[in-house]
Amino acid sequence: MNFKTQTKLGYLLLLILCSNFGCQSIKDQPENTSAFPFILPKEKPTDRMLSRSMERNYSYSAPRPEHNELYSQFKYTELKGFDYNDHDGTISRRDPSKIIFENGQYYVWYTKRHTPTSPKGAKNCNDTIPSSDWDLSDIWYATSKDGFTWKEQGVAVPRPPKPNVGWRSVTTTDILKWKGKFYLYYQGFMEASGKRGDDCPVAVSYADSPDGPWTPANKIVIPNGKEGEWDQYSIHDPYPLVYKGKIYLYYKSDFDGDPNLVRMQGLAVADDPLGPFEKHPLNPIITSGHETTLFPFKDGIAALVIKDGNEHFTIQYAEDGVNFEIASISSLMPTAAGPYIPDAFDSNGNGRGITWGISHFVNATTWSHNHSILTRFDCDLSLDVDDPDMKKTFEYWKPETYYKQGLTKKQKERILKENQKVKVSK
């Protein structure tokens, strides 16, 4: 049987499958009488049958990634102005908010831990020893004129006294500007992380200025789900945008067992920053991603889907802010990214995208000195910038980068046993 005959039989099988399952796209396409053209068509060909992969290629905004406005590589720069106590694990900064520009300077808020020791786990923690990197933390903020050198300004939201939401730790904040006022949403822990999952509903504080003072609302604005619901234990990473005149607050939850959790993202919508917030009936709306990072783009919302899940390391887009599709696949994406979004609160259906922001690294040193550090990332996910160097589709890494992803002791022992079995069989 020659290749042409095999191909026709393959198409016939596809047609049979499509007729059984209602797939009309392949069935209705004409049979190919010539090879695919050397010059890649900018628009999806309609005069030939396409493979599933080629069909998928034309589902992106451009068939070549360098022409895709929602594709980028990411570059990183060490920030100046932050001290980490010689990286001994006692100072940690992580989970930056989106960046805003007010009063002639940039502002960012973040989780900061400054404790006598590095984290010691849930079993060994107390009122001064943290269980995790984000335990016993407050929300701090810093300002910058250029986005590279920052000046830490102090605490924005401290841990409130018992029994208020967040008395154990306040973490993972993000900023909203609404009708001239500012709102910081954050996770409020009422016990050490790890003792009962990461149970931490969303709280909020508000101010007339990004410099504060911040007044806590002293209430839960987005509660955990009911027993048996996907977000019953955690509402993490609250991330507000203004979209279609409403407050769209995206969040992440962990579910489906422990320790092998799955992480997905949901949405809650409100007309007022203090609520009530209504969770979207289609939740979860993004099935991957360890944190929430989104921004207005054209008429809809784009998302950086970083780590975790079947669609990790993708950039996605939803015309309605709800039904997300993969727009591109990237690498070295920023962890817990907080981008600078000039139109985060007033895009008016014309989102322009992003070019830089702040993220964090969690493996700044050895695990016994566990802490996180803030870093700057740059990219080209903007309709107003054309940076070909950000659009390259390959990146070469040194051998040591790969060797650092080496086998564990357990894996080496398994391979040794397998080799011994092979010798015995011979």
Backbone hydrogen bonds in HBPLUS format (Angstrom, degrees):
<---DONOR---> <-ACCEPTOR-->    atom                        ^
c    i                          cat <-CA-CA->   ^        H-A-AA   ^      H-
h    n   atom  resd res      DA  || num        DHA   H-A  angle D-A-AA Bond
n    s   type  num  typ     dist DA aas  dist angle  dist       angle   num
A0006-GLN N   A0002-ASN O   2.96 MM   4  6.27 157.8  2.01 150.7 157.8     1
A0007-THR N   A0003-PHE O   2.80 MM   4  6.04 154.4  1.86 150.0 157.1     2
A0008-LYS N   A0004-LYS O   2.96 MM   4  6.26 159.0  2.01 147.7 152.7     3
A0009-LEU N   A0005-THR O   2.94 MM   4  6.19 160.5  1.97 151.0 156.4     4
A0010-GLY N   A0006-GLN O   2.81 MM   4  6.05 148.8  1.91 144.6 154.2     5
A0011-TYR N   A0007-THR O   2.85 MM   4  6.19 156.6  1.91 151.7 157.4     6
A0012-LEU N   A0008-LYS O   2.85 MM   4  6.10 153.8  1.92 145.3 153.3     7
A0013-LEU N   A0009-LEU O   2.89 MM   4  6.16 153.2  1.97 145.8 152.4     8
A0014-LEU N   A0010-GLY O   2.97 MM   4  6.28 156.1  2.03 146.8 153.4     9
A0015-LEU N   A0011-TYR O   2.84 MM   4  6.15 151.9  1.92 148.4 156.3    10
A0016-ILE N   A0012-LEU O   2.96 MM   4  6.26 152.3  2.04 145.6 153.1    11
A0017-LEU N   A0013-LEU O   2.90 MM   4  6.19 162.4  1.94 152.0 156.7    12
A0018-CYS N   A0014-LEU O   2.77 MM   4  5.94 157.7  1.82 148.5 155.4    13
A0019-SER N   A0015-LEU O   2.87 MM   4  6.04 152.9  1.95 144.0 151.0    14
A0020-ASN N   A0016-ILE O   3.06 MM   4  6.30 145.5  2.19 142.1 151.3    15
A0021-PHE N   A0017-LEU O   2.96 MM   4  6.19 145.3  2.08 146.2 155.8    16
A0022-GLY N   A0018-CYS O   2.74 MM   4  5.49 110.3  2.22 144.7 156.0    17
A0023-CYS N   A0018-CYS O   2.82 MM   5  4.35 139.4  1.99 125.9 131.5    18
A0028-ASP N   A0024-GLN O   3.04 MM   4  5.97 158.8  2.09 154.1 157.0    19
A0029-GLN N   A0026-ILE O   3.14 MM   3  5.37 155.5  2.20 107.2 114.7    20
A0055-GLU N   A0051-SER O   2.86 MM   4  6.10 161.2  1.90 156.5 162.2    21
A0056-ARG N   A0052-ARG O   2.95 MM   4  6.15 156.1  2.01 143.7 150.2    22
A0057-ASN N   A0053-SER O   2.88 MM   4  6.16 142.8  2.01 140.2 151.2    23
A0058-TYR N   A0054-MET O   3.23 MM   4  6.54 144.0  2.37 145.0 151.8    24
A0058-TYR N   A0055-GLU O   3.23 MM   3  5.48 130.9  2.49  99.3 110.9    25
A0059-SER N   A0056-ARG O   2.92 MM   3  5.00 157.1  1.97 104.3 111.1    26
A0067-HIS N   A0064-ARG O   3.04 MM   3  5.62 157.9  2.09 117.4 124.4    27
A0068-ASN N   A0065-PRO O   2.96 MM   3  4.94 160.5  2.00 106.8 112.5    28
A0071-TYR N   A0068-ASN O   3.11 MM   3  5.40 137.7  2.30 123.4 118.1    29
A0073-GLN N   A0390-MET O   2.69 MM 317  5.10 146.7  1.80 149.3 159.9    30
A0075-LYS N   A0378-ASP O   3.00 MM 303  5.15 162.2  2.03 144.0 149.8    31
A0378-ASP N   A0075-LYS O   2.82 MM 303  5.15 144.8  1.94 141.8 150.6    32
A0077-THR N   A0376-ARG O   2.95 MM 299  5.14 153.5  2.02 139.3 144.8    33
A0376-ARG N   A0077-THR O   3.06 MM 299  5.14 169.2  2.07 161.2 159.9    34
A0080-LYS N   A0148-PHE O   3.05 MM  68  6.32 171.3  2.06 155.3 157.8    35
A0150-TRP N   A0080-LYS O   2.86 MM  70  6.13 172.4  1.87 150.1 149.9    36
A0087-HIS N   A0084-TYR O   2.79 MM   3  5.15 136.6  1.98 109.7 123.3    37
A0088-ASP N   A0085-ASN O   3.32 MM   3  6.15 141.2  2.48 119.5 124.3    38
A0115-THR N   A0090-THR O   2.94 MM  25  5.17 148.7  2.04 146.7 152.8    39
A0092-SER N   A0113-ARG O   2.86 MM  21  5.06 150.3  1.95 145.6 152.0    40
A0113-ARG N   A0092-SER O   2.90 MM  21  5.06 158.2  1.94 142.2 149.3    41
A0093-ARG N   A0372-SER O   3.07 MM 279  5.51 171.1  2.08 132.7 133.4    42
A0094-ARG N   A0111-THR O   2.99 MM  17  5.29 153.4  2.06 145.6 153.6    43
A0111-THR N   A0094-ARG O   2.95 MM  17  5.29 158.0  2.00 163.3 162.6    44
A0097-SER N   A0109-TRP O   2.71 MM  12  5.26 150.2  1.80 159.3 161.6    45
A0099-ILE N   A0339-PRO O   2.92 MM 240  5.86 161.9  1.96 124.5 130.4    46
A0100-ILE N   A0107-TYR O   3.25 MM   7  5.43 154.3  2.32 141.4 148.6    47
A0107-TYR N   A0100-ILE O   2.84 MM   7  5.43 151.3  1.93 158.7 164.2    48
A0102-GLU N   A0105-GLN O   2.95 MM   3  5.63 150.0  2.04 172.0 165.1    49
A0105-GLN N   A0102-GLU O   3.05 MM   3  5.63 155.1  2.11 118.9 125.7    50
A0106-TYR N   A0144-SER O   2.81 MM  38  5.12 167.1  1.83 162.5 161.0    51
A0144-SER N   A0106-TYR O   3.08 MM  38  5.12 142.9  2.22 132.2 138.3    52
A0108-VAL N   A0142-ALA O   3.11 MM  34  5.62 148.9  2.21 158.1 161.1    53
A0142-ALA N   A0108-VAL O   2.98 MM  34  5.62 153.2  2.06 157.1 165.4    54
A0110-TYR N   A0140-TRP O   3.00 MM  30  5.60 153.8  2.07 147.2 151.2    55
A0140-TRP N   A0110-TYR O   3.00 MM  30  5.60 152.3  2.08 160.6 165.0    56
A0112-LYS N   A0138-ASP O   2.93 MM  26  5.61 172.6  1.93 170.2 170.7    57
A0138-ASP N   A0112-LYS O   3.07 MM  26  5.61 161.0  2.10 155.4 155.3    58
A0120-LYS N   A0130-PRO O   2.88 MM  10  6.27 162.6  1.91 160.6 159.6    59
A0121-GLY N   A0131-SER O   3.01 MM  10  4.08 133.9  2.23 114.4 119.8    60
A0124-ASN N   A0121-GLY O   3.21 MM   3  5.59 140.1  2.38 106.9 117.2    61
A0126-ASN N   A0129-ILE O   3.11 MM   3  5.13 154.7  2.17 130.3 136.5    62
A0135-ASP N   A0132-SER O   3.19 MM   3  5.16 162.7  2.22 104.2 109.5    63
A0170-VAL N   A0137-SER O   3.17 MM  33  5.83 171.8  2.17 135.6 137.4    64
A0139-ILE N   A0157-VAL O   3.00 MM  18  5.01 174.2  2.00 153.5 152.1    65
A0156-ALA N   A0139-ILE O   2.73 MM  17  5.64 163.5  1.76 146.5 152.2    66
A0157-VAL N   A0139-ILE O   3.08 MM  18  5.01 157.8  2.13 133.8 140.9    67
A0141-TYR N   A0154-GLY O   3.07 MM  13  6.05 145.2  2.20 161.5 171.3    68
A0153-GLN N   A0141-TYR O   2.92 MM  12  5.83 159.7  1.96 143.9 150.5    69
A0143-THR N   A0151-LYS O   3.02 MM   8  5.38 155.3  2.08 138.1 141.8    70
A0151-LYS N   A0143-THR O   2.83 MM   8  5.38 159.7  1.87 156.8 163.9    71
A0164-ASN N   A0161-PRO O   3.06 MM   3  6.09 147.0  2.17 139.5 140.8    72
A0167-TRP N   A0164-ASN O   3.16 MM   3  5.79 137.6  2.35 150.5 144.5    73
A0168-ARG N   A0189-PHE O   3.00 MM  21  5.34 149.9  2.09 154.0 152.6    74
A0189-PHE N   A0169-SER O   2.86 MM  20  5.06 170.7  1.87 163.7 163.4    75
A0171-THR N   A0187-GLN O   3.11 MM  16  5.25 157.9  2.16 141.1 148.0    76
A0187-GLN N   A0171-THR O   2.92 MM  16  5.25 159.2  1.96 154.6 156.3    77
A0174-ASP N   A0185-TYR O   2.94 MM  11  5.48 140.6  2.09 146.3 156.1    78
A0185-TYR N   A0174-ASP O   2.96 MM  11  5.48 161.5  1.99 162.4 164.0    79
A0176-LEU N   A0183-TYR O   2.83 MM   7  5.01 140.3  1.98 146.4 156.4    80
A0183-TYR N   A0176-LEU O   2.77 MM   7  5.01 153.9  1.84 152.0 157.0    81
A0178-TRP N   A0181-LYS O   2.91 MM   3  5.42 159.1  1.95 151.2 158.0    82
A0181-LYS N   A0178-TRP O   3.11 MM   3  5.42 167.8  2.13 116.7 119.8    83
A0182-PHE N   A0207-ALA O   2.93 MM  25  5.28 174.9  1.93 162.7 162.6    84
A0207-ALA N   A0182-PHE O   2.93 MM  25  5.28 148.8  2.03 146.3 151.5    85
A0184-LEU N   A0205-SER O   2.86 MM  21  5.32 164.4  1.88 155.6 161.0    86
A0205-SER N   A0184-LEU O   2.99 MM  21  5.32 150.8  2.07 143.0 152.2    87
A0186-TYR N   A0203-ALA O   3.04 MM  17  5.55 157.0  2.10 145.2 147.6    88
A0203-ALA N   A0186-TYR O   2.89 MM  17  5.55 165.4  1.91 165.0 169.0    89
A0188-GLY N   A0201-PRO O   3.04 MM  13  5.86 158.9  2.09 165.6 171.4    90
A0195-LYS N   A0192-ALA O   3.30 MM   3  6.08 166.4  2.32 141.6 142.3    91
A0194-GLY N   A0197-GLY O   3.10 MM   3  5.02 163.2  2.13 159.0 154.9    92
A0202-VAL N   A0222-ILE O   3.33 MM  20  5.20 170.1  2.34 147.6 145.9    93
A0221-VAL N   A0202-VAL O   2.87 MM  19  5.79 154.2  1.94 152.5 160.1    94
A0217-ALA N   A0204-VAL O   2.97 MM  13  5.90 173.2  1.97 159.6 158.2    95
A0206-TYR N   A0215-THR O   2.95 MM   9  5.29 154.4  2.02 133.9 137.7    96
A0215-THR N   A0206-TYR O   2.81 MM   9  5.29 170.1  1.82 152.0 153.6    97
A0212-GLY N   A0209-SER O   2.92 MM   3  5.20 163.6  1.95 115.3 118.4    98
A0225-GLY N   A0231-ASP O   2.77 MM   6  4.91 171.1  1.78 116.9 117.0    99
A0229-GLU N   A0226-LYS O   2.95 MM   3  5.55 159.0  2.00 143.1 143.4   100
A0232-GLN N   A0229-GLU O   3.13 MM   3  5.32 146.2  2.25 128.1 122.2   101
A0236-HIS N   A0252-LYS O   2.76 MM  16  4.99 166.2  1.78 168.4 163.4   102
A0252-LYS N   A0236-HIS O   2.91 MM  16  4.99 166.7  1.93 135.4 139.8   103
A0239-TYR N   A0250-TYR O   2.85 MM  11  5.03 143.8  1.98 151.5 157.7   104
A0250-TYR N   A0239-TYR O   2.95 MM  11  5.03 159.7  1.99 139.3 132.9   105
A0241-LEU N   A0248-TYR O   2.86 MM   7  5.27 149.1  1.95 142.4 152.6   106
A0248-TYR N   A0241-LEU O   2.82 MM   7  5.27 159.0  1.87 160.9 165.2   107
A0242-VAL N   A0344-ALA O   3.24 MM 102  6.50 179.1  2.24 156.6 156.6   108
A0243-TYR N   A0246-LYS O   2.88 MM   3  5.42 159.3  1.92 158.0 162.0   109
A0246-LYS N   A0243-TYR O   3.04 MM   3  5.42 165.2  2.06 114.8 119.4   110
A0247-ILE N   A0270-ALA O   2.91 MM  23  5.21 168.9  1.92 167.3 165.1   111
A0270-ALA N   A0247-ILE O   3.05 MM  23  5.21 150.0  2.14 139.2 148.4   112
A0249-LEU N   A0268-ALA O   2.84 MM  19  5.23 169.6  1.85 170.9 169.5   113
A0268-ALA N   A0249-LEU O   2.88 MM  19  5.23 152.4  1.96 139.9 149.1   114
A0251-TYR N   A0266-GLY O   3.02 MM  15  5.30 156.7  2.07 133.8 136.0   115
A0266-GLY N   A0251-TYR O   2.71 MM  15  5.30 156.9  1.76 147.9 156.2   116
A0253-SER N   A0264-MET O   2.98 MM  11  5.85 158.2  2.03 166.0 171.8   117
A0264-MET N   A0253-SER O   3.26 MM  11  5.85 156.4  2.32 158.8 164.2   118
A0255-PHE N   A0262-VAL O   2.99 MM   7  5.50 158.7  2.03 152.8 159.8   119
A0262-VAL N   A0255-PHE O   2.87 MM   7  5.50 168.2  1.88 161.6 165.6   120
A0261-LEU N   A0259-PRO O   2.95 MM   2  5.69 131.8  2.18 107.0  92.8   121
A0265-GLN N   A0286-ILE O   2.76 MM  21  4.97 171.0  1.77 156.6 159.1   122
A0285-ILE N   A0265-GLN O   2.77 MM  20  5.97 136.5  1.96 150.2 164.6   123
A0286-ILE N   A0265-GLN O   3.29 MM  21  4.97 159.5  2.33 134.0 133.6   124
A0280-HIS N   A0267-LEU O   2.84 MM  13  5.63 167.5  1.85 158.4 156.7   125
A0269-VAL N   A0278-GLU O   2.92 MM   9  5.22 160.3  1.95 133.8 134.9   126
A0278-GLU N   A0269-VAL O   2.83 MM   9  5.22 167.5  1.85 144.4 146.0   127
A0275-GLY N   A0272-ASP O   2.92 MM   3  5.19 163.7  1.94 117.3 121.4   128
A0283-ASN N   A0280-HIS O   3.13 MM   3  5.62 167.7  2.15 119.3 121.7   129
A0289-GLY N   A0307-LYS O   3.08 MM  18  5.15 123.3  2.41 146.6 161.7   130
A0289-GLY N   A0308-ASP O   3.10 MM  19  5.14 164.5  2.12 126.6 129.9   131
A0290-HIS N   A0306-ILE O   2.75 MM  16  5.95 156.3  1.80 167.4 164.7   132
A0304-LEU N   A0293-THR O   2.86 MM  11  5.46 163.3  1.89 158.9 164.5   133
A0295-PHE N   A0302-ALA O   2.93 MM   7  5.42 149.0  2.03 145.8 151.4   134
A0302-ALA N   A0295-PHE O   2.86 MM   7  5.42 175.5  1.87 162.7 162.1   135
A0297-PHE N   A0300-GLY O   2.97 MM   3  5.41 171.6  1.98 129.4 131.5   136
A0300-GLY N   A0297-PHE O   2.89 MM   3  5.41 138.7  2.06 147.7 142.1   137
A0298-LYS N   A0351-GLY O   2.79 MM  53  4.41 166.0  1.81 122.6 118.3   138
A0351-GLY N   A0298-LYS O   2.89 MM  53  4.41 157.0  1.94 131.5 124.5   139
A0301-ILE N   A0318-ALA O   2.96 MM  17  5.44 159.5  2.00 151.3 155.3   140
A0318-ALA N   A0301-ILE O   2.89 MM  17  5.44 157.0  1.95 155.9 163.6   141
A0303-ALA N   A0316-GLN O   2.85 MM  13  5.11 153.9  1.92 139.1 142.2   142
A0316-GLN N   A0303-ALA O   2.87 MM  13  5.11 161.0  1.91 150.3 155.0   143
A0305-VAL N   A0314-THR O   2.86 MM   9  5.27 161.4  1.90 170.4 172.3   144
A0313-PHE N   A0305-VAL O   2.84 MM   8  5.68 119.6  2.21 138.6 155.0   145
A0314-THR N   A0305-VAL O   3.19 MM   9  5.27 148.4  2.29 143.3 148.4   146
A0330-SER N   A0313-PHE O   3.06 MM  17  5.71 163.2  2.09 143.4 148.8   147
A0315-ILE N   A0328-SER O   2.89 MM  13  5.21 162.5  1.92 139.2 142.6   148
A0327-ALA N   A0315-ILE O   2.70 MM  12  5.55 155.9  1.76 146.7 154.3   149
A0328-SER N   A0315-ILE O   3.07 MM  13  5.21 142.3  2.22 146.5 148.5   150
A0317-TYR N   A0325-GLU O   2.84 MM   8  5.42 153.2  1.91 150.3 158.8   151
A0325-GLU N   A0317-TYR O   2.87 MM   8  5.42 155.7  1.93 138.1 143.1   152
A0321-GLY N   A0318-ALA O   3.20 MM   3  4.85 161.7  2.23  97.2 102.8   153
A0360-HIS N   A0335-THR O   3.09 MM  25  5.79 161.2  2.12 152.1 157.9   154
A0338-GLY N   A0358-ILE O   2.68 MM  20  5.21 153.9  1.75 153.2 162.5   155
A0358-ILE N   A0338-GLY O   3.02 MM  20  5.21 163.2  2.05 131.4 132.6   156
A0340-TYR N   A0356-TRP O   2.88 MM  16  6.00 169.0  1.89 151.1 148.9   157
A0344-ALA N   A0341-ILE O   3.19 MM   3  5.22 153.8  2.26 122.8 117.6   158
A0346-ASP N   A0343-ASP O   3.40 MM   3  5.11 154.8  2.47  94.8 101.9   159
A0350-ASN N   A0347-SER O   2.95 MM   3  5.31 143.7  2.08 110.9 121.9   160
A0383-LEU N   A0352-ARG O   2.87 MM  31  5.39 164.1  1.90 153.8 158.0   161
A0354-ILE N   A0381-LEU O   3.01 MM  27  5.22 140.0  2.17 114.6 116.2   162
A0381-LEU N   A0354-ILE O   3.04 MM  27  5.22 150.9  2.13 165.5 171.6   163
A0379-CYS N   A0355-THR O   2.77 MM  24  4.87 160.7  1.81 137.3 136.4   164
A0357-GLY N   A0377-PHE O   2.98 MM  20  5.48 145.5  2.10 155.3 154.8   165
A0377-PHE N   A0357-GLY O   2.95 MM  20  5.48 164.5  1.98 138.0 142.2   166
A0359-SER N   A0375-THR O   2.90 MM  16  5.45 156.6  1.95 148.6 156.5   167
A0375-THR N   A0359-SER O   2.90 MM  16  5.45 157.5  1.95 144.7 145.3   168
A0361-PHE N   A0373-ILE O   2.91 MM  12  5.45 152.7  1.98 152.6 161.6   169
A0373-ILE N   A0361-PHE O   3.03 MM  12  5.45 152.6  2.10 147.2 155.5   170
A0369-HIS N   A0366-THR O   3.00 MM   3  5.40 146.6  2.12 108.6 118.6   171
A0370-ASN N   A0367-TRP O   3.11 MM   3  4.64 136.7  2.31 115.3 108.4   172
A0390-MET N   A0387-ASP O   2.95 MM   3  5.56 145.4  2.07 117.4 126.9   173
A0391-LYS N   A0388-PRO O   2.98 MM   3  5.04 148.0  2.08 101.6 111.9   174
A0401-THR N   A0398-LYS O   2.94 MM   3  5.51 143.2  2.08 115.4 125.5   175
A0402-TYR N   A0399-PRO O   2.98 MM   3  5.35 123.6  2.31 106.3 119.7   176
A0403-TYR N   A0399-PRO O   2.93 MM   4  6.26 161.3  1.97 154.6 160.8   177
A0404-LYS N   A0400-GLU O   3.06 MM   4  6.07 137.1  2.25 136.8 145.1   178
A0405-GLN N   A0402-TYR O   2.88 MM   3  5.42 153.8  1.95 112.5 121.1   179
A0412-LYS N   A0408-THR O   2.99 MM   4  6.28 158.0  2.04 152.2 157.8   180
A0413-GLU N   A0409-LYS O   3.04 MM   4  6.28 154.2  2.11 147.2 153.9   181
A0414-ARG N   A0410-LYS O   3.05 MM   4  6.31 150.7  2.14 142.2 150.1   182
A0415-ILE N   A0411-GLN O   3.02 MM   4  6.29 159.7  2.06 150.4 155.1   183
A0416-LEU N   A0412-LYS O   2.94 MM   4  6.14 154.4  2.00 145.7 153.1   184
A0417-LYS N   A0413-GLU O   3.06 MM   4  6.29 156.9  2.12 146.3 151.4   185
A0418-GLU N   A0414-ARG O   3.00 MM   4  6.29 154.5  2.07 146.1 153.5   186
A0419-ASN N   A0415-ILE O   2.90 MM   4  6.17 155.6  1.96 150.4 156.5   187
A0420-GLN N   A0416-LEU O   3.02 MM   4  6.27 151.3  2.10 144.3 152.2   188
A0421-LYS N   A0417-LYS O   3.00 MM   4  6.29 150.5  2.09 146.8 154.4   189
A0422-VAL N   A0418-GLU O   3.10 MM   4  6.40 150.6  2.19 144.9 152.4   190
A0423-LYS N   A0419-ASN O   3.10 MM   4  6.40 154.1  2.17 146.9 153.0   191
A0424-VAL N   A0420-GLN O   3.05 MM   4  6.30 158.6  2.09 147.9 153.4   192
A0425-SER N   A0421-LYS O   3.00 MM   4  6.20 158.2  2.05 148.0 153.6   193
A0426-LYS N   A0422-VAL O   3.19 MM   4  6.39 140.5  2.36 140.1 149.7   194
